[in-house]
């Protein structure tokens, strides 16, 4: 936007005003890069996160001008991230939680040439409902066996043209689109975020939920083990501490020969075994 301009398109003016207000309303401003994101990914996220996250498509120059005017801690550090096509996300949840939610809300999408298959692509035998013509050649080029029956193209048998992790070529992508087969799992991750003056880079917001869950589980088990060893009683460990104390008392009773109703049988068995051992040694003893 030129400095000597006095009026701007309505849409840009609304965006500018919105970007002046939202950073004051929410604790977190996050950025996602739209270079590898399709609109079909954003729409379901808007619905899922409605009320918790506001999605704002931006123009970099408008956004830069708005951020420069704001007196919000750290906001000017975000200006350098406005390269290429971006979208702002405003929310009060932590950027880490938001990134996890974005990762969970992945969708299956139609393939483009060069995409990597997220699953084994299975093309089932069926009537495609497509009339013979140029598409017949497309199926052939994609390596999918077909036949003509009742005026339509039929897929002759089940086939798996691409396995998980392999590249989908452009010809196959066209055919899969016609068959409404969506083999590419797509998600969105945050590129940068600002939370109450603290800026986070993309790598800092990636959380391996399963790994952290495992670490918490291990830490909990170690804490329980330590509390049992120290006899520090809690509601979670009291039964284990009492069980350990009971076993220790039982062992002391048996070792010392202090008879109780619970230990007398084992004490007598131990004494009998010791007596028999002494008898054997006495029998084998030969005086010098």
SULTA-V990157 format. One record per backbone hydrogen bond with DSSP energy under -0.5 kcal/mol. NH is the residue of the N-H (numbers start at 1). CO is the residue of the C=O. E is the energy in kcal/mol with one decimal. If there is no record, write none. Layout:
NH/CO/E  NH/CO/E
This chain:
5/2/-1.5  13/9/-2.4  14/10/-2.5  15/11/-2.2  16/12/-2.6  17/13/-2.2  18/14/-2.4  19/15/-2.4  20/16/-0.9  21/17/-1.1  22/18/-2.7  24/21/-1.1  25/21/-1.0  25/22/-0.7  26/22/-2.1  28/91/-2.4  29/194/-2.3  30/89/-2.8  31/192/-3.0  32/87/-2.2  34/85/-2.8  37/34/-1.0  41/38/-2.0  42/38/-1.0  43/39/-2.0  44/40/-0.6  45/41/-0.9  46/42/-2.4  47/43/-1.5  48/44/-2.6  49/45/-2.7  50/47/-0.8  52/49/-2.1  53/49/-2.3  54/90/-2.5  55/53/-0.5  56/88/-2.8  58/86/-1.2  63/59/-3.0  64/60/-2.6  65/61/-2.2  66/62/-2.2  67/63/-2.8  68/64/-2.0  69/65/-0.7  69/66/-1.0  70/66/-0.6  70/67/-0.8  72/70/-0.6  75/72/-2.2  77/74/-1.2  78/75/-1.3  79/76/-0.9  81/78/-1.4  82/79/-1.7  83/81/-2.0  87/32/-1.8  88/56/-2.8  89/30/-2.7  90/54/-2.4  91/28/-1.9  92/52/-0.6  98/94/-2.4  99/95/-2.2  100/96/-1.9  101/97/-2.4  102/98/-2.4  103/99/-2.1  104/100/-2.0  105/101/-1.6  106/104/-1.2  107/186/-2.2  109/184/-3.2  111/181/-0.5  114/168/-3.4  115/112/-2.3  117/166/-2.7  118/183/-2.6  119/183/-0.7  121/162/-2.9  122/120/-0.8  123/121/-0.6  123/159/-3.3  124/122/-0.7  126/155/-0.5  128/126/-0.7  128/153/-2.3  129/153/-0.5  136/133/-1.5  137/133/-0.7  137/134/-0.6  138/134/-1.5  139/135/-2.5  140/136/-1.8  141/137/-2.9  142/138/-1.6  143/140/-1.3  144/139/-2.5  145/143/-0.6  147/154/-2.2  149/147/-0.5  149/152/-2.3  152/149/-1.5  153/130/-2.8  154/147/-3.3  154/152/-0.5  155/126/-3.1  156/145/-1.9  156/154/-0.6  157/145/-0.5  159/123/-2.0  162/121/-0.7  165/117/-2.8  166/163/-2.2  168/115/-3.1  169/167/-0.6  173/169/-2.2  174/170/-1.8  175/171/-1.6  176/172/-2.8  177/173/-1.9  178/174/-1.7  179/175/-1.8  180/177/-1.0  181/176/-2.7  182/180/-0.6  183/181/-0.7  184/109/-1.9  185/183/-0.6  186/107/-3.1  186/184/-0.5  188/102/-0.5  191/31/-3.4  192/31/-1.2  193/200/-1.9  194/29/-2.8  195/198/-3.0  196/27/-1.7  197/73/-0.6  198/195/-2.1  199/197/-0.5  200/193/-3.1  202/191/-0.9  204/201/-0.5  205/201/-0.8  205/202/-1.2  206/203/-0.9  207/205/-0.6  209/207/-1.2  212/208/-2.5  213/209/-2.7  214/210/-2.2  215/211/-2.1  216/212/-2.5  217/213/-2.2  218/214/-2.4  219/215/-2.6  220/216/-2.5  221/217/-2.1  222/218/-2.4  223/219/-2.2  224/220/-2.4  225/221/-2.4  226/222/-2.3  227/223/-2.4  228/224/-2.0  229/225/-2.2  230/226/-2.3  231/228/-0.7  232/227/-2.6  233/231/-0.9  238/234/-1.5  241/237/-2.6  242/238/-2.5  243/239/-2.0  244/240/-2.4  245/241/-2.7  246/242/-2.5  247/243/-2.1  248/244/-2.5  249/245/-2.6  250/246/-2.2  251/247/-2.2  252/248/-2.4  253/249/-2.4  254/250/-2.2  255/251/-2.6  256/252/-2.5  257/253/-0.9  258/253/-1.5  259/257/-0.9  264/260/-2.3  267/263/-2.6  268/264/-2.6  269/265/-2.1  270/266/-2.3  271/267/-2.7  272/268/-2.7  273/269/-2.1  274/270/-2.4  275/271/-2.6  276/272/-2.5  277/273/-2.0  278/274/-2.3  279/275/-2.5  280/276/-2.3  281/277/-2.1  282/278/-2.5  283/279/-2.3  284/280/-2.0  285/281/-0.6  285/282/-0.6
